[in-house]
């Protein structure tokens, strides 16, 4: 689930008159920023531009929230110690849901090892990443376009770059010669929504998820592209956009549970009647939970939803950036950790599951963000190392949504680079899921009005350099800082 789908899940149902028309619209390619230019490197996100932009302003572009997007994850110990010395966050309101939770609830036990093994054998929701192999060894040129939202830019607020630490398994000290690139099969020229899986495939995924959670299915409905817009060709209007399965959620001390599967394989499990309360022994909030408390809560959720996650080695992590008032905005994730270094990098980027708090120490939505259900492995591509990527960045060869005017003195210096990591971007309109080096560059505070941001807060902008060697990039066969 991506972009506007994510936002709609958060804010609930939106009147159809406000849903953008998903008919064919021209894509605006991102403007690459190079030395000496002071352009805003922003591209419009087609029909969902406004929603994508709003999501970007929240700091959740991509993710990878790995640091997200992407969306990102921070060190529990460092976060806990920093929170003790930062401004009080208790005044930040929590999202609440239909029915308030006022009493403690008993813990929900995880499924047995035997039941878990049976699930993997008979009701696996997503195929293992290792099963998605390239069909041939010939490497074709790929596009390195990134489609950004057209509102705001990707930036992260923190008192110190250490607050943006993650458990990203990639390390600049471990040599890595190649990484796979995946073609986004849900990308269509005639529709800006993600459409690829058949109705039968989506219904099966929803049924497997319900079985994994031990839920009784009450109904299943199909939402088609034509339901979102009455002005589409018949062959497009009849394509399935989303399958929703409604289940009885009494096992989880809640009411109705909705399981929605989208055309690109993304899934959202929503507690409709009321959010699922965690026992009072756990803290699970958007702004009042420390990194250590978040890890404990995620360990509990990993057990409760062991069947849904289907992770043999669940690795929890949380990420908490700040707003202009210094308050933390925590996000919660679990991914399937692997012993093999390369497989662990892929798993970190492609198997993440997000748990969204809904207020009152309760869970509102579970998002399974695995786009490989609608992707094709196109080969193992040679990649450059972080040192070479840094040199390209300093020369101005990068892709970013950050205006060049926001850089200190209009340029990137080595001293301004706070952090470097290798991630896969999973944008809905990206033609390929490929590795990028993401640089966190400290920005100038000159564009902030005096007093509009707490003293000591720093803003880091995200700057991307493709990790794939330039000879395989169709739009930049020789990336030397020039652009034709």
N, C-alpha and C positions, 0 to 999 in steps of 0.2 A: 504494500500500500504506500502510495507516494503523494506528495504535494497536497493537492486539494482534498484527496480522500482522507489524509491524516487530519487535516484541519477540521473537516466535517465530522470526523469521529469525536474530536475534542469538544466541539461546540454543539453537537447534536444535529438534528435534522434542520436543513435550511430550505426555505420556500423555493420552489422550482424557478420562480421568476428571477432569483438571484444566482442561479447556477449558470456558468458561462456556456455558450454554445460550443459543442465539441466538433463542429465541422472544420473542414480543412482551413488552416490559416498558415501564412508563411512564417517559418522559423527565422528568427534573427540570430545570426551567429555571434558568439561572444567576440568582443574586440580584444585582441591581444595587446598587452601593454609592453612597450619597449623603451629603452633608454632615450631620454630627451622628450618623450611624449607625456602630455598631461591630459590623457583621455580617461573617461570613466569606463572601465572594462566591465560592462554590464550587458547581458542579453535578455531579451524578453522571453518569458516562459510560455508562449502560445496562449491557449484559452484560459489557462489557470494562473495567469501572471499575477493577478492581484492576490490570490490565495498563497501562491508560492512566495511572493514578496513579504506577505505578513508572516509567513513561517520563517523566512530568512531573518526578519527583524527580531524574532524570538531567539535567534541563535541556533536554529535547528536545520540549517541547510545540510543536505547530504546525510556522517556519519557516518560517515560515516559520518546522526548525532555522533558517529565514531570518529573523532572525538569526539563525536559525535562523533555522525554524519555523520571526525566527523565529528553531529552531534557528537562529546568527549567524556572521558572518565578521569577521575582524580584520585590521588593517593589518599586512602582513608586516614592514615595517621597524620599526614600533613594537613589535610582538611580539618580534622578535629582540632589540632593545635591552633590553626589559624582562626577558626571560628570563635575560639575563646577570647581572642583579642580584637574581634571586629564588632561593628555596631550591632545592636540588638535587632534580631530578625523576627521577633514574636509578633510584630504588628502586621506582617505580610499575611493577607487573607489566603486561606486554602480554598481550592475548588470544592464545592459541596454538591451532593447529589440529591435524589428524590427524598429519601427517608434518612433522617439522622441516626447515627449509631451511638447508643448510649451505654450499652452493657458489654461486658467481656464475652468473648466467644471461645469455644474450645479449639485447640489446634487440629488441623486436618492432617492425618498421617499420609506419608507417601505410599505409592504402590510398591508391591514386593518386587524383588529381582526377577522372579519367575514371570510375573505379569509384564514387567518391562521388556524382557526378552521376547515375549510373545507379541507385544506391540510392534517392536522393531521388525519382526518377521512377517506380520500380517497386516499392520495398519500404519506403515511408515508414511508420514505426511510429505516430507521432502527427501529426495534421493541424496545419498552421501556425496559430498563434493568430489571425492576421489573417483566416483562413478562417471562424472561428466568429463569425458576425455575428448580430445580433438579428433575429428574424422580423418584428417590428413596432416602431413608434416610440412607442407608448403605454406610459408607465411605470406599472406597478402597484406598490402598496405591498409592501415586503419586510420580513421579520423580521430583527431584529438580535441574535438569541439567540446566545450562545456556550456550548458545552457543554464544561466543564472536567472533568478527572478528579477523583475525590473523595478523593485522597490527595496531600498536599503542595500547593505552589503554584508558580507560574512565577517563578523568581528566578535571577539570574545573579551569580556571585562574580567580583570583579576587584579589583586594587589601584588601578586607575584606570579611569574610564569609557572612555578611549581604547582599552583592551584589547578593548572590545566594538565597535570600529569595523567597518563593513561596506563592501561595494562597492555597496550599495543605490543605484540610479541616481536615486531620488527626491531632490529638493532643495526646501527651503522657499522658495528664491529664484526658482524657475521656476513661473509661474502654471499652474494646471491646473483647468479648469472642470468636466470630467466624467471619469468612469471607468466601464467596463462592470461589471455585476454578473452573476454566473453562478448558475443554479439547480443544486443538487446532485441529479442524477437517480438517484444510487445510494442515496439515503436512503429507507428504507421504514419504515412505521409498524409492520409486523408482523415485522420482523427487524432486529436491531442490527448485522448485518454488511453490508458494502458490496456490493450486488447490482444490476447493471444490464446489463452487456454480455452478449451471447449466448455460448454455447459456441463457435460458429463464429468470432465476432469475437475471442475470447481466443486461440483456436488460431491464427488468422491473425497476430495480434500476436506470439505466441511464435515462429511460423515465420519472420516477417520479422526478428525479433531474431536468431535463429539464423543466418539468411542474412547479415545485416549483420556478424556476427562470424565468418563463414566456418566455421561449425560443422556437423558431420554429426549429424542428429537420430537418436537411437537409439530413443526411445519418447516417447509423449505420454499423459498420464493426466488425468482430470477429477475434481476433488474437489467434491462437492455439499454444499449446506447440511445435508442429512440425514445426511451422514457425520459431522458434528460433534455432532449430537444425534438420538437415535432417537425423540423425542417431538414430531414436527412434522407439520402437515397435509401431505398428499401434494403439493399444488400448490406449497408452499414448500420442502419437502424436496428436490424434484427440481431446484431452481434451481442453476446452476453457480456455485460460490464461487471456484474457482481452477483454472486449467489449468497443469500442469507438464510441460515438455518437457526430457528428459534428452539431453545431447549429449556427444560426445567432445571433450575439452578439450586434446588433445595440442598443438594450435597454440599454446596459451598456457602450455606447459610445466607443465601440471597434468593431473589425471585427469578425472573426470566434472564437467560443468558443468550446473547446474539453472537453467532459466529459468521463473519462475513469474509468471503474469499473473492479476490479481485482477479481481473484478467491477466495480470502479470505474476500471479501466484502469491501476492502479499495477503496476509490474513490479519483480521482484527477480532479479538474476543472481547465483548463488551458486557458488563454487568448492568442490565437495563433497569430493572426495578429498583435496585439499590446496590451500592458498591459492596464488594466483598471485604468485610472487616478482618483485620489481622488481630490476633490476640494482643492484649495490652502490654505484653512483655516485649513487643517489637515497636520500633518507631519507623513509620513509613509515610513521610510527608514531603512536600515540595521544597520547604525552606527551613524546617526546624530539626531536620535529621542530620547527624554528623556522618562522616564517612564510615566510621566504625559501626555505628548503628545501622547504616544502609547495608553494609556487608552482612550483618546478622540477619536483617530482614530478607535480603535476597537469598541467603542460604535456606531460610524457611520456605520461601516461594519456590525455590528450585526443587524442594522436596514435594510440595503440594502439587506442582504442575510438572512433575517428572515425566508423566505420560505424554503431555502435550509438547514439552520441549524435545523429548527424545534425544537428549544429550548424554553420552556416555561419561563425559568428564565436564560437567557444568562449571564455568568460571564466572563468578559474579563480579560486576564492577559498577561504580556509580560515577557520575560526572556532575559537577556543580560550578557553573559559571556565575557571574554576578550581574545585577542590573546597575543602573547609574546611581542607585541609592545604597549600593553595597550589599544588598540582600542576595542570598544564594538561591539559585534555581536548580534543584537537584533532579537528575534523570537517572533511571535505574535500568541496568542491562545484565543479560547473561549470554555467554556464547559457549560453544562446544570446543574446549581446549584439546589440542592434538599434540602428540609427542614429536612428530615430524615438524621441523622448523617451517618449511614452505606451506605445508598443510595447515599449520597453526595460523599463519598470516591470512590464508584464504578463509579459514573458519572464523577468525576474528571479524573479518569484513562482511562475510556472507551469511553467517548463521545467527546473528545477534537477535535477541528477543528483548523488547522493551516493556517494562512494567510501569504503568502510569498511575500515580496516586490521585485519588479523587477527593481528598479531604477527610478529616476525622479518622486518620490512621487506616484508610481503606483503599483497596485496589479498584480502579475504574475500568481500565482497558489493558489488554495484553496485545502487543503488536509483534507479529512474526514477520520480520523484514528479510525475506530470502528471495531475491529476484532470479535465482538460478533455475527456478521452475519454468521460467520463460526465457531462457538464454542458451546459447550454443557456444561451446569452447572452440575458438578458432585457431588456437595454437599457443605454444610456449615462445614468448618473445624475449629477445635479449634486452636487458635493462641497463641503464647507467647507474652509477653509484651516487651516494648522497653528496660527495664532494663535487662531482661534475655538475649535479643539479644545482648546487649552491652557486657555482660559478655562472651558470646560466641565469639564475635569479639576479645576481649582482650586475650582470650585463643588461638586465631589463627583459630577458626572455622568459616571461611568465604569463599566466592567465589568472585573472583576479576580478572580483566585483568591487574591489576597493578603489576609490578615486585616487589617482596619483597625487593630487593636491593634499591628500591626508597623510602622505609620507613626510617624515621630518626632512626639511629642506628639499622636498620633492624627489628624494631618491632613497634606495635601500642600501644600507651599509651593513657590514658584518656585525657591528655592535647592536644593530636593531633586531637581529634575528634571535628570537627568544627560544625557539624550539623547531625541530625538524622531525617529521615522521612520514612513513610510507603508508598510504591508504589507497583503497579503491573508491572511486566516486560512483554512486549508485543513482544518478539522476534519472528521472522518468524519461526525459527527452534526450539523454545521452545515447548515441548509437552503439557505443561499446562500453562495457565495464572494464576499465583498465587501470593499472596502478599509476599513481601520481605521488610525487613528493609534495607534501604540504608544509609550508613555512609559516610560522607565526611571527609576524613582524610588528614590532611596537610602533604605533602610530603617533602622530603629533596630536597634542591636546588643544591645538589652537582653534579648531573648529567648534569646540564646546563653549557655550556661553558661560561667563564667570558665575560660579556657584551652582551650575547645573549638574555637576558630578562631584562625588566625594573626593576629598584630597587623598592622594595616594593611589587611587584606582588607575590602572593602565588599560589601554585597549590594544589588542593584538588583531591585526587583519590577516586573513588567510590568503596565501599566494601559492599557486599550483604550478609545478613543472612536470610535464609528462615523464614517467620513468622509462617508457619504451624508447629504445634508440631512435633517433630522428630519421634514420633511413627507412623506417617502417611507418612513418607518419605521412599519410597521403597529402595532407594540407601543408605540411612543413617538411619536405624531404631533406632539406638542409637547414637546421635551426641555428643560425649564427647571429641572431639578434635582428635580422631583417625580415620583412614580411611582404610578400607579393600579393 
